[in-house]
Amino acid sequence: MSIETAGWGTLVLVLAMMIVTLATRWGGVFVMSLVPVGHRVKRFIDGMSGSVLVALLAPMAVAGDNGARAALLVTAVFMLLTRKPLLAITGGILAAALVRQLPG
């Protein structure tokens, strides 16, 4: 299937993405309204955010460049030491920028 991205094609693509996004968000809320939230469900939800984060960051750590690895390391260390996400993210961005500016 191919959609032309000139003219109305772009609008159709944006509308399709909007519908899919809304369906998944509203569908998740609807499904969770049917699930009784007990201790096990709370533990699952709490653990899910961490596993999604690891799933997103692990490929970057393995296949990324040294700037990406430095950013991950500095962000993790800052987060453990300060518990301030904005400071940790800033440190990670600066680490990636500095490592990528080094020659070689």
Secondary structure, 3 states (H helix, E strand, C coil): CCCCCCCHHHHHHHHHHHHHHHHHHHHHHHHHHHCCCCHHHHHHHHHHHHHHHHHHHHHHHHHCCHHHHHHHHHHHHHHHHHCCHHHHHHHHHHHHHHHHHCCC
